[in-house]
Amino acid sequence: MRLDFPPKYTETIGAVKIHSLQKIYEIDSGCNFGTTSQAYNSLTTAFDNDTLSQIFQAMAVVIPVKDEKLSLLEGVLSGIPNECLIIIVSNSQRHPVDRYAMEVEMVKQYSLFSNKRIITIHQTDPNLGRIFHKINYPSILDHNNQVRQGKAEGMIIGILLSKLHKKEYVGFVDSDNYFPGAVNEYIKIFASGFAMSNSPLCNVRICWHSKPKIANNKVYFPKWGRISEYSNKYLNDLISYITGYERDIITTGNAGEHSLSMSLAENLDFSSGYSVEPYELINILEKYGGIISNKSVDIRQHGVEIFQVETRNPHFHENKGNEHIQGMLQESLNVINNSKICNTEITTDIKNHLLMLQQKDSLSNIKSNDKIILMDPIKTIEIDKFHELVVDSPRLLKQFNIDEK
């Protein structure tokens, strides 16, 4: 893969480096280029297949699933490089139709032909809730001591299973992508970002080239979705307030496709539900930006690098409806609004924005002061004890080809 490098601009806030959006010039740049820029083009860098493959072997790809079409999920699986460990965290219905059992059967059949290493787990399995209770990690549990039904909760489960398998990197891709080739590009971008990073604390975020939509019998290619447009705006307003200069560096506020080095992932708090992606940026700034006091001096000395890369493939996914979009937007804006580093002016703007949405769409459940549920960093979990409890629950995981590589 060939990208422009170094990035055209980098915003430094405390120990955080946010790189401007990078462009891909070759999805596959061929062999034997290593990780160095070619002499004839010092404005780009290329990573050959061997370099990317080494990172794939150290990477787990987590796929949160909720009642998706099986053909879509299979397509996503086909786009993930063979070297990666795949972890499917399902929150699909179990009754009256057991969608999870159907997903497991599909994965079983698929794994016979692909020889990929795949693990599946159901998010609300009672055994999993008991495990989190025993290891004293209650922030992921609801009032019934079951894992809450949120996307971030599924991501944490995926990160923990990645850590069990001693993976250095963990990537996240959505399960409703119609283009397997786009998924393959995402994973290559993740690996390229980690290869570019000079810090063990790294976040690689995907900016879609476009989101195709069909209207009036024509295909349109808008760049921004309804959520990204606003979350990017308010995150940039926040960075402008912090730096004192107007900035528009954030283009990946709601990047569902993103990746984290394990060193960073295990030190972050996570926000429940669909606010997880913008909150990662907020939490990185809170912990490492030097804006508020933080005791993690030994961690901050390494610095955090955030890469944003624009894809070549468009992103075409399932349409979940307007109510789903509004809920995601509300959650995304609320985590910015409720942050300790958010100033009064931005808070007022966000509250007015949410009020406008409530009046426009007659959504009485939109609130600007919803309490955000935060989950503790997974470094607080004794991973050996977690592993022991998982092993003692043989029905918890469905594993395919795990012992063959």
Backbone torsions as a table, in degrees:
resi	resn	phi	psi	omega
1	MET	NA	136.5	179.3
2	ARG	-116.8	128.3	179.8
3	LEU	-130.1	160.8	172.1
4	ASP	-73.2	134.2	-176.1
5	PHE	-160.1	135.0	3.0
6	PRO	-71.8	163.6	178.1
7	PRO	-57.5	151.6	-176.0
8	LYS	-63.5	-29.2	-177.9
9	TYR	-153.4	145.1	177.1
10	THR	-131.6	126.1	175.7
11	GLU	-94.3	123.4	-179.7
12	THR	-107.8	122.0	177.5
13	ILE	-127.3	105.5	-174.9
14	GLY	61.7	-123.0	179.1
15	ALA	-97.4	16.1	-178.0
16	VAL	-107.8	129.1	173.9
17	LYS	-113.3	116.6	177.8
18	ILE	-105.0	113.2	-178.1
19	HIS	-86.5	143.5	177.6
20	SER	-67.9	166.2	-174.9
21	LEU	-60.2	129.8	179.3
22	GLN	-104.8	150.2	-176.5
23	LYS	-108.0	144.1	176.3
24	ILE	-94.1	130.3	178.2
25	TYR	-103.7	-26.9	174.5
26	GLU	-144.7	123.4	175.6
27	ILE	-68.2	-36.9	174.5
28	ASP	-126.5	110.7	-174.9
29	SER	-94.5	8.0	177.0
30	GLY	90.9	-166.9	-174.9
31	CYS	-106.0	162.3	169.3
32	ASN	63.8	27.4	173.7
33	PHE	-95.9	-16.3	-178.9
34	GLY	63.3	-142.4	-178.8
35	THR	-118.1	18.4	-176.1
36	THR	-105.6	154.2	176.1
37	SER	-75.2	143.1	177.6
38	GLN	-76.9	148.6	-173.9
39	ALA	-59.2	-35.6	-175.6
40	TYR	-78.0	-8.1	-178.4
41	ASN	-148.2	84.6	-175.8
42	SER	-79.6	-1.6	-179.2
43	LEU	-91.0	-1.0	178.5
44	THR	-130.8	164.2	171.7
45	THR	-133.7	147.8	-178.0
46	ALA	-124.9	141.4	177.7
47	PHE	-118.0	122.2	-176.7
48	ASP	-79.6	175.0	-174.7
49	ASN	-63.2	-36.2	-180.0
50	ASP	-65.3	-42.0	179.3
51	THR	-62.8	-46.8	179.7
52	LEU	-65.7	-38.5	-178.4
53	SER	-62.1	-38.5	178.8
54	GLN	-62.3	-38.0	178.8
55	ILE	-74.0	-38.1	176.0
56	PHE	-55.3	-41.0	-177.9
57	GLN	-64.5	-24.5	179.9
58	ALA	-98.5	11.1	-173.4
59	MET	-118.6	140.7	167.8
60	ALA	-109.8	141.3	177.1
61	VAL	-112.2	119.2	-177.5
62	VAL	-98.8	130.7	179.4
63	ILE	-118.9	102.2	172.9
64	PRO	-72.3	133.9	-175.1
65	VAL	-129.7	138.0	172.2
66	LYS	-146.4	99.2	173.8
67	ASP	55.6	39.2	178.0
68	GLU	-83.0	160.0	173.4
69	LYS	-63.3	135.9	-177.1
70	LEU	-62.2	-34.7	-179.9
71	SER	-66.7	-34.3	176.9
72	LEU	-66.8	-46.1	179.8
73	LEU	-61.8	-41.4	178.6
74	GLU	-63.0	-38.7	177.4
75	GLY	-62.4	-40.6	177.2
76	VAL	-62.5	-43.3	178.2
77	LEU	-59.1	-39.0	-176.7
78	SER	-67.6	-22.5	-178.6
79	GLY	-86.1	-10.3	-176.8
80	ILE	-86.8	129.0	-179.5
81	PRO	-54.7	145.9	-173.8
82	ASN	-61.6	-28.4	-175.8
83	GLU	-71.0	-22.3	-175.6
84	CYS	-76.8	144.4	167.6
85	LEU	-79.8	132.0	-179.4
86	ILE	-107.9	129.5	179.3
87	ILE	-123.2	114.2	178.1
88	ILE	-98.2	117.6	176.7
89	VAL	-107.7	106.7	-173.2
90	SER	-97.8	137.6	170.8
91	ASN	-121.7	29.3	-178.1
92	SER	-74.8	160.4	-176.6
93	GLN	-66.1	148.4	175.7
94	ARG	-107.4	-20.7	-178.4
95	HIS	-140.2	147.4	-3.6
96	PRO	-75.0	-20.9	175.7
97	VAL	-105.6	129.7	-178.1
98	ASP	-83.8	88.2	-179.6
99	ARG	-65.7	-33.9	-179.7
100	TYR	-63.7	-41.7	177.9
101	ALA	-61.0	-36.6	177.2
102	MET	-66.1	-39.3	178.0
103	GLU	-64.2	-43.3	179.5
104	VAL	-62.4	-42.4	179.7
105	GLU	-64.4	-40.6	177.6
106	MET	-62.1	-44.6	179.5
107	VAL	-63.5	-39.4	178.4
108	LYS	-59.6	-47.2	179.3
109	GLN	-65.7	-43.1	-178.1
110	TYR	-63.9	-39.7	-176.0
111	SER	-67.5	-22.3	177.4
112	LEU	-65.4	-30.8	-176.5
113	PHE	-96.8	-27.6	-172.9
114	SER	-99.0	-22.9	-176.5
115	ASN	58.7	26.5	176.9
116	LYS	-84.4	148.6	176.9
117	ARG	-83.5	116.6	-174.7
118	ILE	-133.4	135.4	174.1
119	ILE	-120.8	135.5	173.6
120	THR	-121.7	147.5	178.2
121	ILE	-150.7	146.2	176.0
122	HIS	-98.4	132.2	-171.9
123	GLN	-61.7	-36.1	-175.4
124	THR	-101.4	19.4	175.7
125	ASP	-57.7	125.5	-179.1
126	PRO	-55.6	-33.8	178.4
127	ASN	-62.1	-36.1	179.3
128	LEU	-68.2	-40.9	176.2
129	GLY	-60.1	-41.8	178.9
130	ARG	-64.7	-37.0	179.3
131	ILE	-63.5	-46.4	180.0
132	PHE	-64.4	-33.6	176.9
133	HIS	-66.5	-41.8	-178.0
134	LYS	-69.6	-31.0	-179.7
135	ILE	-91.9	9.2	175.1
136	ASN	60.8	52.6	174.5
137	TYR	-125.2	69.2	-173.0
138	PRO	-75.8	-14.2	-174.1
139	SER	-67.5	-12.1	178.9
140	ILE	-97.2	-4.8	-172.9
141	LEU	-101.0	150.9	174.1
142	ASP	-91.0	-170.2	-176.3
143	HIS	-69.8	-13.8	176.6
144	ASN	-97.3	11.4	-178.0
145	ASN	61.5	28.8	170.2
146	GLN	-108.8	155.0	177.1
147	VAL	-62.9	132.5	178.2
148	ARG	-62.0	153.4	-177.3
149	GLN	-91.3	68.9	179.1
150	GLY	-128.6	159.0	-179.7
151	LYS	-64.7	-43.3	-178.3
152	ALA	-62.4	-36.7	178.6
153	GLU	-61.6	-42.0	176.7
154	GLY	-64.2	-37.1	178.4
155	MET	-63.9	-40.8	179.0
156	ILE	-62.8	-42.1	176.5
157	ILE	-58.5	-44.0	178.8
158	GLY	-63.0	-40.6	178.6
159	ILE	-63.2	-43.1	-179.9
160	LEU	-63.3	-42.5	178.0
161	LEU	-66.9	-34.0	175.2
162	SER	-63.5	-42.0	179.8
163	LYS	-66.4	-36.8	176.3
164	LEU	-57.9	-35.0	-179.2
165	HIS	-92.4	13.9	173.5
166	LYS	58.7	39.2	176.9
167	LYS	-83.0	142.6	-179.7
168	GLU	-88.3	-20.2	-176.5
169	TYR	-137.2	149.6	176.7
170	VAL	-137.3	128.5	178.9
171	GLY	-114.3	157.0	-178.7
172	PHE	-128.2	128.2	174.7
173	VAL	-131.4	144.1	179.0
174	ASP	-75.6	156.7	-173.1
175	SER	-93.9	1.3	-173.3
176	ASP	-110.7	27.0	-177.1
177	ASN	-86.1	128.2	-178.0
178	TYR	-80.5	-14.3	-174.3
179	PHE	-114.2	99.6	177.1
180	PRO	-57.3	-32.6	178.1
181	GLY	-63.0	-33.0	176.7
182	ALA	-66.7	-40.0	178.4
183	VAL	-61.1	-43.3	178.4
184	ASN	-60.4	-39.5	177.6
185	GLU	-64.8	-39.7	179.1
186	TYR	-57.5	-46.5	-176.1
187	ILE	-66.7	-37.3	176.1
188	LYS	-64.3	-37.3	177.0
189	ILE	-64.7	-43.7	177.3
190	PHE	-54.6	-50.8	-177.0
191	ALA	-63.7	-40.4	179.1
192	SER	-64.0	-39.2	177.7
193	GLY	-62.2	-45.1	178.5
194	PHE	-64.7	-34.8	178.2
195	ALA	-68.0	-31.6	179.7
196	MET	-78.3	-23.8	-171.3
197	SER	-71.5	140.5	174.3
198	ASN	-99.1	2.7	-177.5
199	SER	-123.4	146.0	174.6
200	PRO	-71.3	-12.6	178.8
201	LEU	-102.3	103.0	-169.7
202	CYS	-139.9	139.4	176.9
203	ASN	-128.1	122.4	178.9
204	VAL	-112.8	124.5	-172.5
205	ARG	-123.6	139.6	-176.0
206	ILE	-94.8	132.4	169.5
207	CYS	-111.2	118.6	-177.6
208	TRP	-67.4	142.7	176.0
209	HIS	-64.4	-39.5	177.5
210	SER	-169.3	165.0	175.8
211	LYS	-123.5	93.8	-175.0
212	PRO	-59.0	139.1	175.8
213	LYS	-136.0	146.9	179.0
214	ILE	-106.9	123.5	178.5
215	ALA	-147.2	136.4	179.7
216	ASN	54.6	39.8	178.0
217	ASN	63.1	22.9	176.4
218	LYS	-129.5	153.0	177.2
219	VAL	-98.2	125.9	177.6
220	TYR	-111.9	153.1	-176.2
221	PHE	-124.8	66.6	177.1
222	PRO	-66.8	146.3	-176.9
223	LYS	-82.6	-41.2	-173.4
224	TRP	-107.3	139.6	170.5
225	GLY	-82.0	171.6	-176.3
226	ARG	-67.0	-30.4	-179.5
227	ILE	-81.0	-47.0	-177.1
228	SER	-57.9	-40.3	-177.4
229	GLU	-55.4	-43.5	-175.2
230	TYR	-86.0	-39.3	179.1
231	SER	-65.3	-39.6	175.8
232	ASN	-60.7	-42.8	-178.8
233	LYS	-58.6	-49.5	-175.0
234	TYR	-74.7	-31.4	174.0
235	LEU	-66.0	-39.6	176.6
236	ASN	-68.3	-36.6	174.3
237	ASP	-59.9	-40.6	179.6
238	LEU	-64.5	-45.1	179.3
239	ILE	-66.1	-37.0	176.6
240	SER	-62.4	-40.3	177.7
241	TYR	-64.5	-41.9	-178.3
242	ILE	-66.9	-43.5	-174.9
243	THR	-86.1	-22.8	-176.3
244	GLY	85.7	2.6	178.9
245	TYR	-129.2	143.3	-179.9
246	GLU	-66.4	128.9	-176.2
247	ARG	-131.7	149.7	172.9
248	ASP	-135.0	37.3	-172.1
249	ILE	-74.4	-27.1	-177.7
250	ILE	-81.6	120.9	176.2
251	THR	-123.7	3.3	-172.4
252	THR	-129.9	37.3	-175.7
253	GLY	-56.6	-38.6	-179.3
254	ASN	-115.5	42.5	-176.9
255	ALA	-71.2	96.0	176.9
256	GLY	-63.2	-34.4	175.1
257	GLU	-91.1	106.8	179.6
258	HIS	-156.1	171.8	-178.8
259	SER	-145.0	158.0	-179.2
260	LEU	-135.5	142.3	166.6
261	SER	-69.5	147.4	-178.1
262	MET	-61.2	-33.2	179.1
263	SER	-60.3	-33.9	177.6
264	LEU	-84.8	-44.0	-175.6
265	ALA	-57.4	-39.9	-175.4
266	GLU	-77.0	-7.6	179.9
267	ASN	-105.9	-3.0	-177.8
268	LEU	-93.5	147.1	163.8
269	ASP	-79.0	156.5	178.4
270	PHE	-126.9	139.2	178.7
271	SER	-93.3	137.0	-175.0
272	SER	-64.9	151.8	172.2
273	GLY	75.6	-144.0	-173.6
274	TYR	-90.0	5.1	177.3
275	SER	-87.7	4.9	-170.0
276	VAL	-63.3	-39.8	-174.6
277	GLU	-68.5	-50.4	176.5
278	PRO	-65.5	-30.9	-179.2
279	TYR	-68.8	-28.7	175.1
280	GLU	-57.1	-45.3	177.8
281	LEU	-63.9	-44.5	179.1
282	ILE	-59.8	-46.5	-176.7
283	ASN	-67.3	-36.1	175.8
284	ILE	-62.1	-43.4	178.5
285	LEU	-67.1	-38.5	178.9
286	GLU	-64.8	-40.8	-174.2
287	LYS	-84.6	-36.8	-170.6
288	TYR	-120.1	-2.1	-175.7
289	GLY	-83.3	-7.6	179.8
290	GLY	70.8	15.9	-177.3
291	ILE	-85.1	-40.1	175.5
292	ILE	-123.0	156.3	-176.4
293	SER	-63.2	140.4	-178.3
294	ASN	-145.8	137.5	-176.9
295	LYS	-85.1	-6.4	-174.3
296	SER	-84.8	56.5	-177.1
297	VAL	-65.1	-38.1	-178.7
298	ASP	-65.0	-27.5	178.2
299	ILE	-82.2	-41.8	-174.6
300	ARG	-65.6	-24.4	-177.4
301	GLN	-64.6	-21.5	177.1
302	HIS	-76.7	-33.9	-175.2
303	GLY	83.0	156.2	178.5
304	VAL	-117.2	134.5	175.2
305	GLU	-111.4	131.1	177.3
306	ILE	-116.5	117.0	177.9
307	PHE	-103.5	139.5	175.5
308	GLN	-125.1	123.0	-174.6
309	VAL	-128.1	131.6	178.0
310	GLU	-87.7	132.3	-178.9
311	THR	-76.3	163.9	168.9
312	ARG	-92.0	-33.8	179.3
313	ASN	-77.1	143.1	170.5
314	PRO	-72.2	164.1	178.8
315	HIS	-112.6	114.4	-178.8
316	PHE	-123.2	113.4	-176.2
317	HIS	-132.8	178.1	-179.0
318	GLU	-63.9	143.7	175.5
319	ASN	-88.7	114.6	-175.6
320	LYS	-92.3	-2.2	177.0
321	GLY	97.0	161.5	-174.2
322	ASN	-67.6	-37.8	-178.6
323	GLU	-63.7	-39.8	177.3
324	HIS	-62.1	-43.1	-179.8
325	ILE	-62.5	-45.7	-178.5
326	GLN	-64.1	-37.9	177.6
327	GLY	-64.3	-42.4	178.0
328	MET	-64.2	-40.9	179.9
329	LEU	-64.0	-42.9	179.1
330	GLN	-60.0	-47.6	-179.3
331	GLU	-63.4	-40.9	-178.1
332	SER	-64.5	-44.8	-178.3
333	LEU	-71.5	-32.3	-179.1
334	ASN	-66.6	-33.7	179.6
335	VAL	-70.3	-30.3	174.4
336	ILE	-71.7	-45.6	-177.7
337	ASN	-60.1	-37.3	-175.0
338	ASN	-92.3	3.5	-179.4
339	SER	-72.8	147.9	178.0
340	LYS	-66.1	-21.1	-177.2
341	ILE	-96.0	2.9	-179.6
342	CYS	-86.1	131.1	-177.9
343	ASN	-87.5	170.8	-173.1
344	THR	-63.2	-38.9	-177.2
345	GLU	-63.8	-44.4	179.2
346	ILE	-67.1	-39.4	177.5
347	THR	-58.1	-43.7	178.5
348	THR	-63.3	-43.2	179.3
349	ASP	-60.9	-42.5	-179.1
350	ILE	-67.3	-42.2	178.7
351	LYS	-61.8	-41.4	178.1
352	ASN	-65.6	-37.4	178.9
353	HIS	-63.7	-46.4	179.8
354	LEU	-65.5	-36.0	177.3
355	LEU	-65.2	-39.5	177.9
356	MET	-62.6	-42.2	178.3
357	LEU	-62.3	-39.5	-179.4
358	GLN	-63.7	-41.5	-179.5
359	GLN	-72.9	-37.6	-176.7
360	LYS	-70.7	-43.2	-173.2
361	ASP	-105.1	3.2	179.6
362	SER	54.7	41.5	179.1
363	LEU	-101.0	96.2	-174.2
364	SER	-69.2	-15.1	-176.9
365	ASN	-87.4	-0.5	178.5
366	ILE	-76.1	126.1	180.0
367	LYS	-133.4	148.5	-178.8
368	SER	-100.0	-3.8	-177.6
369	ASN	-124.2	24.6	178.1
370	ASP	-58.4	136.0	177.4
371	LYS	-71.0	130.6	-179.2
372	ILE	-88.6	129.8	177.1
373	ILE	-87.5	120.3	-179.9
374	LEU	-109.9	143.5	178.3
375	MET	-112.9	139.3	-174.0
376	ASP	-66.3	156.4	175.2
377	PRO	-58.4	143.3	-176.8
378	ILE	-74.1	-7.7	175.8
379	LYS	-65.5	-16.7	178.0
380	THR	-76.1	-10.7	-178.2
381	ILE	-90.0	133.3	174.1
382	GLU	-75.0	103.6	-171.4
383	ILE	-65.9	-32.2	178.2
384	ASP	-66.1	-39.6	178.0
385	LYS	-68.6	-39.8	176.5
386	PHE	-59.7	-44.1	179.5
387	HIS	-62.0	-43.4	-179.6
388	GLU	-61.4	-42.1	-179.1
389	LEU	-70.7	-34.5	176.7
390	VAL	-65.5	-42.9	178.8
391	VAL	-62.8	-35.5	-179.9
392	ASP	-76.1	-3.1	177.2
393	SER	-119.0	75.8	-170.7
394	PRO	-61.3	-22.3	-178.9
395	ARG	-88.3	-4.1	-174.7
396	LEU	-68.5	-44.6	-176.1
397	LEU	-108.1	143.7	166.3
398	LYS	-109.9	121.4	-173.8
399	GLN	-121.4	137.9	-177.3
400	PHE	-130.5	124.6	177.6
401	ASN	63.0	18.2	-176.6
402	ILE	-68.5	-34.9	-176.8
403	ASP	-90.2	3.4	-174.5
404	GLU	-98.1	-1.0	-179.5
405	LYS	-132.9	NA	NA
